[in-house]
Structure formats: structure tokens, C-alpha cells
Amino acid sequence: MKEIKLFCPATIANLSCGFDVLGLCLDNAGDEMIIRKVDQKGIRITKIVGADLPLETEKNVSGVAAIAMLEAYESHFEPITFGFEIEIYKHIKAGSGIGSSAASSAGAVFGINELLGKPYSRKDLVQFAMQGEKLASGNAHADNVAPALLGGFTLVRSYSPLDIIRIDSPEELFATVVHPQIELKTSDARSVLKQNVSLKSAIMQWGNVGGLIAGLYTKDYDLIGRSLHDEIVEPLRSVLIPGFDLIKQTALENGALGSGISGSGPSIFALSRGKNTADQIAKAMSEVYENMNLPYEIHVSKINPNGVRII
Amino acid sequence: MKEIKLFCPATIANLSCGFDVLGLCLDNAGDEMIIRKVDQKGIRITKIVGADLPLETEKNVSGVAAIAMLEAYESHFEPITFGFEIEIYKHIKAGSGIGSSAASSAGAVFGINELLGKPYSRKDLVQFAMQGEKLASGNAHADNVAPALLGGFTLVRSYSPLDIIRIDSPEELFATVVHPQIELKTSDARSVLKQNVSLKSAIMQWGNVGGLIAGLYTKDYDLIGRSLHDEIVEPLRSVLIPGFDLIKQTALENGALGSGISGSGPSIFALSRGKNTADQIAKAMSEVYENMNLPYEIHVSKINPNGVRII
């Protein structure tokens, strides 16, 4: 195999209560990538379609993730006498809050791993993809790259050592994600956070994280919904997102189990049971932004059980 | 049925990462109670053996819990023309940190519910038993009464509304609990807590809560062990418990999955896989306190799957 074409899924991180630890993988929102094994050593980004992103390997998240992986490969296994070319077809907008950089980082390391004969497991690949996230946001976080690589829901229990738990999604669970076309920098979304939180709020938050995990294992949709609350981050960040309260209220009134900020925003997600409800929520969310004359994109997706895949 | 004899189990609350939300039920440490249906209306505590506790109904946790339950029963169902006597045979020492008051509160409401023909589910009974906890500590917490009534592990996802999730314990999981015979008032254990915690610590804590819940559902003993960390409360409270660091280190060196403060202390628990390891940990913990000339009690118990039971 010399060339591989991939679907690199969008992801929703945080999921209300699970700030910095939880994420899920979407199924029909994502980028495409082609990874090609070539004689010339090194990593080259040869084409980017759909986004104005740097072609220089060291400035591109997929390039940085790929370099991290090849350096580890050469130090643990053997020197590599060949190289890789990467083509990226972006459909996820940068800054949307649904894991645009994570999709590219995850795709690069997944594709090269396939072309190397799978020396690494999908879970092993997370640490390399995280280096792309570090380039993108200054922080080597895993809450988007883990679900992009593993599918389903992922919990980053710990970073030191890295400990990621993958959890199957209940089959009828669907996500609706609306992306209002405003710019919200991750740095601004980070700057509104407070370094300290009340113990009382923190207790509510970890009660809800426990409830959400329990709901996923027991396929208890109502428990999942009851647990989708965020005591800590949403009150601070939601004011940066136009129409947030109305979008969330609309989602809940239309049958959503829960709703909140996707990643650091500005996208807003809702989870629901069954595609019909998810479609109905999408329609109702769309009307809100149409009434506000705010351009938006909207996705309805089941939870992707596999993560990045060969197409 | 006119009279019922009960085993009222001890419980371990908090479980390291799960401060105020998690608890588990022990199997061979607990009190006994006899609840008797009598013609005379009201609740009377007629005998307490093994502890110097008030016989006055309104000053006794089991009396207060029973009254809360009967008031609810009369308002939802029908007036009660008879009454109940309660005998308590205490084996769990007050202030030990393994749910002494919870065992009495849970036993009272469970026994009366049986004699009334089970109008309430075990989960329904939690709200009444919590009133006993309110008398004991000023705070109607559920993290001991929930496992005492439901068995296994329990998660208090929310208090408002009350939302309790019961989780089966992996079958090979055992607890070792050592109780150093010092007095540690719950109020003192509360007073060392800080009202605010760092967001960074809180994130680690809810990552671990998620990991522990995932470990319970998947019966992943190692994951359970990796998740038994407490970033927030243990560093503040452990200094109040003589020999804590050495006891914990000894437990881990002898094969414990994890170890921490039981409830608000001074008892220290360790979880392990299999009875042999739990016994070995008990032996090693005992040696630590013997070398310190500190009197102690020690329990080795599998996780009780049923909670309070008729004997």
C-alpha cells in the first residue's frame, strides 16, 4: 500500500460537565486526507483545499503530529528511508469548536501508521496527534484527538501518565451541532475561565461526570441528559456566543437530552435519542439563527463508533 | 409480620476522588437492629447496646429518620394507627468514618418499610435516612445512607433533585478498613476544607471520578486503582490522621489497588482484588499501628451487593 484516503471526523469536546476530559466522535462531519508514501524522506504537505492553512510541515498541525510520530518510530523501531506526502481537504472550519485541528492531526498519524504496517494502536497514536493540538492551541490536549482516533466517547482520565478510556455510545444517540459563523478565538474562550472554582460547584460537576459515564454504560438516555450540566465553564463562556441561551432552550424544548458548548465554542451541541429528534432540533436551531440573521452551519450526526477511517 | 431483625452495614463514603458523591457498602461490618410493630402510636427507641447514644426519638438518628418516613407515609398514603419500637445493637463506633449514623438511619427506615408492606423502594428510602444524617452532622448527605440501603457502589449525581445511581461492584473487589482509635470530629474534618479549589485539581478529580465509574462497569480493577486518587481533600485531611501516609504506602506496597480516607476519617480504606490480598493488607496495616502503639480496629470485607438485610 502506497497511498491511503481517509475520513477524519469532527469531534465534540467537553460535553458540558466533562471540561478538558470528555469528548465524542461525529460521523458525517469531517475532513478528507490523502497520505502517500514516497521515496523522498520527510513529511511534506502537498495540498490543502478548503482552508487557508500553512503548507510548511512545522507550521501545520498534521505535519507536526506526523513528525512526532516518525521520531518516536525511529527511536523505538528502525530508521525510515522513505517519506510521506499529505493532502488535506478541509470541510471543518478552523475555530468552529468541533475539532478542526484534531481531525488533521489524527488523520496524519492514523494514515502514516497504516502505511507503516500499523506499528501503533489507535490509542498509541493519541500522544502523537496531541503534538498537533499543542501547535494549534499551545496546549497538548487530547479531548478532541482521542475521540477522533478511537471513536465513540472518550475520557482522558489523566495526562501524566496519559490514560484514555474509550466508551461505546448508546446506538440511538445523535448529536446536532450548530456553528454560528462568528470568530471566537480559543485564547479568548480560555481567558474568561477562572483559575479557582468553588468546591460546591466542583462536587456537582464530578457528580455529573460520574452520572454521564454511568449513563453511557447503562444506555440510560435520561441519565445522560440529566448529567449534561456544566456548573463551571458554560456560565462564563456562553456569554461569548450569540444566542446561546435561546439555542440551548430551543434544543431542550425540541426534545434534546442536553445541550451545551462544543469544545471552546462557538459551536453549540445537543444530544438526543433518535435521528428524528436530532433533525427536529436542527430545524429549530436553524430558525433561531435565521431570525437573528446570523449565518450558521449545522450538522446532524450519529456518534461515530470507529473514529478516523479509510475511504 | 410484627418484628424484624436487621443487619445494618457499615459504608465507605468519598472513595478518594468521589468526595461527597461516591460510597460503597461493606458486608461484614455493621450493626444489628430489631424493629417491632406495636399498638402504641409513635416511634420509641427502647434499647441501645454497645454505644452511649440518646434514647429520645428526636435526638436519635434512627428516630429522626423514622419520623421523616412516617410523616411522608401519612401524607401520601393513610394515617397510621400503630407505632414502632427500635432496638439498636451498635458495633460500628460513632465517629469512625464508616457510616455509624447512616447504618442506624438506614436500618430504621428499611425495617419500618418492611413492616408497612414495602410502600417504598430502597431508593425512595434514601431521602428519609438522610434526615438522620442531618441530625448527626448538620448536613443531610446521602453518600453513606445510599450505599447502606442499596448495596454495591452508589453515586449521588445530584441532591436537587435527589438522583442516585447504584453500580454493581466487580465480584472480586474487597475492602480493608482500619480504624485508629482516635477521635476526629466531622466538624474538624470539615473545617480543614477550602471553599475554593483550583480548576486544574478539579479537572483531575472529575477525570478520576469518570475513570472509577468506568472501571466499575467494565470490571477493570487496574483502572479502578488508577482512579483512586484525591487531589483535593486527602492532602488537607490526611494530616489529621496519625500514620496516614505510612498506612497508605503500606497498603499499596501490599497490593492494594488504591487507598484513602474513609468518609471524613479517621478510618483508612484500601481496595484490592481478592480476599487474600485484602487480608495481607490488613496484616500489614495492623503492624504499622502496633509499632506506633496506637489501638485500632480492622475489617476485611467484600463489597455488600444488597445493603441492609433481614437476618
Boltz contact constraints between the chains, C-beta under 6 A:
constraints:
  - contact:
      token1: [A, 20]
      token2: [B, 203]
      max_distance: 6.0
  - contact:
      token1: [A, 21]
      token2: [B, 207]
      max_distance: 6.0
  - contact:
      token1: [A, 155]
      token2: [B, 210]
      max_distance: 6.0
  - contact:
      token1: [A, 157]
      token2: [B, 207]
      max_distance: 6.0
  - contact:
      token1: [A, 157]
      token2: [B, 211]
      max_distance: 6.0
  - contact:
      token1: [A, 158]
      token2: [B, 207]
      max_distance: 6.0
  - contact:
      token1: [A, 165]
      token2: [B, 214]
      max_distance: 6.0
  - contact:
      token1: [A, 195]
      token2: [B, 199]
      max_distance: 6.0
  - contact:
      token1: [A, 196]
      token2: [B, 196]
      max_distance: 6.0
  - contact:
      token1: [A, 196]
      token2: [B, 198]
      max_distance: 6.0
  - contact:
      token1: [A, 197]
      token2: [B, 199]
      max_distance: 6.0
  - contact:
      token1: [A, 197]
      token2: [B, 202]
      max_distance: 6.0
  - contact:
      token1: [A, 198]
      token2: [B, 196]
      max_distance: 6.0
  - contact:
      token1: [A, 199]
      token2: [B, 195]
      max_distance: 6.0
  - contact:
      token1: [A, 199]
      token2: [B, 197]
      max_distance: 6.0
  - contact:
      token1: [A, 202]
      token2: [B, 197]
      max_distance: 6.0
  - contact:
      token1: [A, 202]
      token2: [B, 202]
      max_distance: 6.0
  - contact:
      token1: [A, 203]
      token2: [B, 20]
      max_distance: 6.0
  - contact:
      token1: [A, 205]
      token2: [B, 206]
      max_distance: 6.0
  - contact:
      token1: [A, 206]
      token2: [B, 205]
      max_distance: 6.0
  - contact:
      token1: [A, 206]
      token2: [B, 206]
      max_distance: 6.0
  - contact:
      token1: [A, 206]
      token2: [B, 209]
      max_distance: 6.0
  - contact:
      token1: [A, 207]
      token2: [B, 21]
      max_distance: 6.0
  - contact:
      token1: [A, 207]
      token2: [B, 157]
      max_distance: 6.0
  - contact:
      token1: [A, 209]
      token2: [B, 206]
      max_distance: 6.0
  - contact:
      token1: [A, 209]
      token2: [B, 209]
      max_distance: 6.0
  - contact:
      token1: [A, 209]
      token2: [B, 210]
      max_distance: 6.0
  - contact:
      token1: [A, 210]
      token2: [B, 155]
      max_distance: 6.0
  - contact:
      token1: [A, 210]
      token2: [B, 209]
      max_distance: 6.0
  - contact:
      token1: [A, 210]
      token2: [B, 213]
      max_distance: 6.0
  - contact:
      token1: [A, 211]
      token2: [B, 157]
      max_distance: 6.0
  - contact:
      token1: [A, 213]
      token2: [B, 210]
      max_distance: 6.0
  - contact:
      token1: [A, 213]
      token2: [B, 213]
      max_distance: 6.0
  - contact:
      token1: [A, 213]
      token2: [B, 214]
      max_distance: 6.0
  - contact:
      token1: [A, 214]
      token2: [B, 165]
      max_distance: 6.0
  - contact:
      token1: [A, 214]
      token2: [B, 213]
      max_distance: 6.0
  - contact:
      token1: [A, 217]
      token2: [B, 217]
      max_distance: 6.0
